[in-house]
Amino acid sequence: MTLAPLKNVATTVIEHHDGPTSSVEILQYDRLAGCDNLEVAQKLFYANQVGMHLKQVRIRLNNGAAQLETGEMQFVKGNVTVDTTMGGLGGLAQKLINSNLTDQTTFRPRYHGTGEVYGEPTFKHFIILTLNNEEAVIEQGMFYGCEGSITVGITTLKSISSMLFGGDEFFQISIKGTGWVVLQVPVPANEIIRYELSNEKIMVDGSLALLRKGNIDYKVEKSNKSLLGSMIGGEGLLLQTFTGSGEVWLAPTKPFYDRLRVESTQTVIKAPAVTEPPTV
């Protein structure tokens, strides 16, 4: 399929993947300049200054299928039908259980046919992941959309320590099959480290891990044998451990952005407060 920006709109295709009956693209708006409100224009000015770009997911179907999270579709063009079938009583029950356990959307509409499906524009970051008859486990809130051949479900933590200390990580999202998946990630793609493990181990202090796939054993454990030892050691009370062979994605800058959202800039960068110069 030929890649092209939106007609008469200044956009760039920053990432894409072509499948046998569908393709997906991440469009980036080059610059937003259509505001007629001064307050909004000020916000756009700072967004442009720091290099923030509005992005949009575009899915092209060629007698194919795809699904998006509920509420993410903006418009559909072409001979495309929307399937909201619940899958019978058993399918409905399973979806309700999955939704309650993971705090995720109960029903994800499926789009079938030939045409284009556009997601809602957003400043958030996207990555296109391709699976080849394999499974990946991702953090809650990361799934955005996928090819019709992909199955989206849940996976539970296996170890007792993970169940006791996992908190929100007790259940995670599982995506499996062959095809493309659009992930909504908390940091830019170039700030994500993708480790290839070969019978190795990674210990993570904090919520840095975004994805794992392959033969990886995942546990959540106390970082030391005692609470006092954990405090003296300087790390948090919990460690996520990944052991085995496969792929693990980490986002080292995520905690810093999380702190920026709740703390002042001067507190985060540990800089002294700027005071007004004395009047003469």
C-alpha positions in Angstrom: 0.0 0.0 0.0 1.2 3.5 -0.8 2.1 5.6 2.2 0.8 9.2 2.0 0.0 12.0 4.4 -3.5 13.3 4.9 -4.7 15.2 1.8 -4.3 19.0 2.2 -3.0 18.5 5.7 0.7 19.0 6.7 1.4 15.5 8.2 4.3 13.1 8.1 4.2 9.3 8.4 6.7 8.6 11.2 6.1 4.8 11.5 4.2 2.2 9.5 3.7 -1.5 9.0 2.1 -3.4 6.1 0.2 -6.6 6.7 -1.4 -8.9 4.1 -4.9 -7.4 4.4 -4.2 -4.2 6.5 -1.6 -1.6 7.2 -1.2 0.9 10.1 0.5 4.3 10.1 1.4 6.8 12.8 0.8 10.3 11.4 2.4 13.3 12.9 1.0 16.8 12.3 4.0 19.0 11.4 2.7 22.1 13.2 -0.6 23.3 14.7 -1.4 26.9 13.6 -5.1 27.1 13.2 -6.1 28.4 16.7 -8.1 31.6 17.0 -8.0 31.8 20.8 -5.1 33.5 22.5 -5.0 31.3 25.6 -5.0 28.1 23.4 -2.4 29.7 21.1 -0.1 30.2 24.1 -0.3 26.5 24.9 0.4 25.6 21.3 3.3 27.9 21.3 5.0 26.1 24.2 4.1 22.8 22.7 5.8 23.7 19.4 8.8 25.1 21.3 9.5 21.8 23.1 8.8 19.7 20.0 5.5 18.2 20.9 3.6 17.0 17.9 0.0 15.9 17.6 -0.2 12.3 16.3 -3.0 10.2 14.8 -3.3 6.5 14.0 -4.5 5.6 10.6 -5.5 2.0 9.7 -6.0 0.9 6.1 -8.1 -2.2 5.5 -8.0 -4.2 2.3 -10.8 -6.8 2.9 -9.2 -7.0 6.4 -10.0 -6.5 10.0 -8.7 -4.4 13.0 -9.8 -3.4 16.4 -9.4 -0.2 18.5 -10.0 0.6 22.1 -13.5 1.9 22.7 -13.7 5.7 22.2 -10.5 6.0 20.2 -12.1 6.0 16.7 -12.6 9.5 15.2 -13.9 8.6 11.7 -14.1 5.8 9.2 -13.9 6.1 5.4 -14.9 3.4 2.9 -16.8 0.2 2.9 -16.2 -0.7 6.5 -18.6 -2.3 9.0 -18.3 -2.2 12.8 -18.8 -5.4 14.7 -19.8 -5.1 18.4 -20.8 -8.7 18.8 -20.4 -9.8 22.4 -19.8 -13.5 21.5 -22.8 -15.0 23.3 -23.3 -15.3 27.0 -20.0 -17.0 27.6 -18.1 -14.4 25.6 -19.9 -11.6 27.4 -19.1 -13.1 30.8 -15.4 -13.5 29.9 -15.2 -9.9 28.7 -16.8 -8.6 31.8 -14.4 -10.6 34.0 -11.4 -9.4 32.0 -12.6 -5.8 32.2 -13.2 -5.9 36.0 -9.8 -7.6 36.7 -7.7 -5.2 34.6 -9.8 -2.0 34.6 -9.8 -2.1 30.8 -12.5 -1.6 28.2 -15.1 -4.4 28.2 -15.8 -4.3 24.4 -13.5 -3.3 21.7 -15.2 -2.7 18.3 -13.8 -4.6 15.3 -13.7 -3.0 11.9 -14.1 -5.2 8.8 -13.9 -4.4 5.1 -12.0 -2.1 2.8 -11.3 1.5 3.7 -9.6 3.6 6.4 -10.1 3.9 10.2 -8.7 7.0 11.9 -8.0 7.3 15.7 -8.4 10.4 17.8 -5.5 12.9 17.5 -3.4 13.1 20.6 -0.1 14.3 21.9 0.7 10.8 23.4 3.3 8.5 22.0 2.8 5.4 19.9 4.9 2.3 18.9 4.0 -0.3 16.4 4.8 -3.8 17.6 4.8 -6.8 15.3 4.2 -10.3 16.6 5.0 -13.6 14.7 3.0 -16.3 16.4 4.1 -15.1 19.8 2.8 -13.5 22.9 3.7 -10.2 24.6 2.7 -9.0 28.0 2.2 -5.2 28.4 1.3 -2.8 31.1 -2.4 -1.8 31.6 -3.3 1.2 29.5 -0.8 0.5 26.7 -3.1 -1.3 24.3 -4.5 1.0 21.6 -5.4 -1.2 18.6 -4.4 -4.2 16.6 -4.8 -6.3 13.5 -7.8 -8.6 13.5 -5.7 -11.7 13.8 -4.4 -10.6 17.3 -6.0 -11.9 20.5 -6.2 -9.5 23.5 -6.6 -11.0 26.9 -5.2 -11.0 30.4 -2.5 -12.9 32.2 -2.1 -13.5 35.9 1.1 -13.4 38.0 2.3 -16.9 38.8 4.4 -16.5 42.0 3.1 -16.0 45.5 5.4 -13.1 46.0 4.1 -11.4 42.9 0.5 -11.8 44.1 1.4 -10.4 47.5 3.4 -7.4 46.4 2.3 -6.8 42.8 -0.5 -4.4 43.5 -1.9 -3.1 40.2 0.4 -5.6 38.4 -1.6 -8.6 39.7 -3.2 -8.8 36.2 -1.6 -7.7 33.0 -2.6 -7.5 29.4 -1.7 -10.3 27.0 -1.5 -9.9 23.3 -0.8 -12.9 21.1 -0.9 -14.1 17.5 0.6 -12.8 14.2 0.2 -9.3 13.1 0.7 -5.6 14.1 -0.3 -4.0 17.4 -0.3 -0.3 18.2 0.9 0.5 21.7 0.4 3.8 23.5 3.6 4.3 25.5 4.3 6.9 28.3 7.6 8.2 26.8 8.9 8.8 23.3 10.1 5.6 21.5 13.7 6.8 21.5 13.6 6.8 25.4 12.7 3.1 25.6 15.4 0.6 26.1 14.7 -2.8 24.5 16.8 -5.4 26.1 17.4 -8.8 24.5 18.0 -11.3 27.4 19.9 -14.6 26.9 19.4 -16.5 30.1 19.9 -13.3 32.0 18.2 -11.4 34.8 17.0 -7.8 35.1 16.0 -6.3 38.5 13.9 -3.1 38.3 13.2 -0.7 41.1 10.0 1.1 40.2 7.5 1.0 37.4 9.9 1.1 34.5 9.0 -2.1 32.7 6.5 -1.7 29.8 6.6 -5.1 27.9 8.1 -8.5 28.0 7.9 -11.4 25.5 9.7 -14.7 25.1 10.6 -17.2 27.8 10.7 -14.7 30.6 9.9 -15.5 34.3 8.4 -12.4 35.9 8.3 -11.9 39.7 7.6 -9.0 42.1 9.6 -9.3 45.3 10.8 -7.3 48.3 14.1 -5.7 47.5 15.7 -7.0 50.7 15.0 -9.5 53.4 13.8 -6.9 55.8 12.1 -3.5 55.8 15.1 -2.0 57.5 17.5 -3.5 54.9 15.3 -2.0 52.1 15.4 1.4 53.6 19.2 1.3 54.2 19.8 0.0 50.7 18.1 3.1 49.3 15.8 1.2 46.9 12.1 0.9 47.0 10.5 -1.9 48.9 9.6 -3.9 45.8 11.6 -5.1 42.9 10.4 -6.4 39.6 12.6 -9.2 38.3 12.8 -10.6 34.8 14.7 -13.8 34.3 15.3 -15.9 31.2 15.6 -15.4 27.4 13.5 -12.9 25.5 12.8 -9.2 25.2 12.1 -6.7 28.0 11.3 -3.0 27.4 12.2 -0.4 30.1 11.4 3.3 30.2 14.0 4.9 32.5 12.7 8.4 32.1 9.1 7.6 33.0 9.5 8.2 36.8 11.0 11.6 36.1 8.0 12.6 34.0 5.7 11.2 36.7 7.4 13.4 39.2 7.1 16.5 37.0 3.3 16.0 36.9 3.0 16.3 40.7 6.0 18.3 41.8 7.4 21.7 40.9 10.1 21.9 38.4 12.6 23.3 40.9 11.9 20.4 43.3 12.5 17.8 40.6 15.8 19.2 39.3 16.9 20.2 42.8 17.6 23.8 41.8 17.4 26.8 44.2 14.4 29.0 43.9 14.8 32.1 41.7 14.1 35.2 43.7 13.3 38.7 42.4 16.4 41.0 42.4 16.4 43.7 45.0 14.9 47.0 44.0 17.3 49.9 43.9 
